[in-house]
């Protein structure tokens, strides 16, 4: 069974560009998360979907970050326009139905560099 | 708001010595608690999680004890191995179903 798949693995963008990161969750999972990973802040939640409905939009990341889930097996994260401070690893994760202690499965992430 | 605190950003130990990585959580609620581990160039994955019946979770020699009195869920191992070098995240589910992560602790084990 495939895990969480993220593409591309690496992305280099110029300041001001629009980039779109892609994620395919584990088949059958209802919950999907987007996180930004940095050494200083650790894992910061960008968006959380349950059954394709946006449950959490990550507050501080609203203005230039937009996550969408058009169907249950595919999600995108758009950053528009990109800024150098957006350089980080972006992780997608999914979770199946269950109790509050249900495991979250992560993809390997997309490393974004904005120059 | 919901929060998880990991006080050490970097921990370096010699192989064979005991490991303890700190994690504290906001005590207003009783969240589900987790430890995730991320090895270099890999995805984070679940290491262990708290039980509702107060049993102590264990996996790959690691264990974590939930202390409600101090709002802590520290990760421990009696003897570090070189392969334990990784990034460790403490996380909590406060009942609203999103997972809140700490800032992470990078553990480096030296020979």
Interface residues (C-beta under 8 A of the other chain):
Chain A: X3 X4 X31 X33 X35 X39 X40 X41 X42 X43 X45 X48 X50 X55 X56 X91 X99 X100 X101 X103 X104 X105 X106 X107 X108 X109
Chain B: X6 X9 X31 X32 X34 X36 X41 X42 X43 X44 X45 X46 X49 X50 X51 X52 X89 X91 X93 X95 X97 X98 X99 X100 X101 X102 X103 X104
